[in-house]
Amino acid sequence: NGNVVTVDTQNTIIQGGDKLIATVGIENVIVVDTEDAILICEKDHAGDIKKVLENLRICNRTEYL
């Protein structure tokens, strides 16, 4: 979803907005672009996103939660 252009990109989830997201030669990846952050991870590691959130809490970076 969003303003996306892909080349040789397979099995990838891309969620964005107005900003162009271009991918080349990637596979099995999740890309999420929000107003204040970008998340990029391999699909196999999607469960580890919880670790990022916990790290943000520990570092008192609550503006991103």
Secondary structure, DSSP 8 states (H G I E B T S, - for coil): --SEEEES-BS-EEE--SS-EEEES-BSEEEEE-SS-EEEEEGGGGGGHHHHHHHHHHTT-GGG-
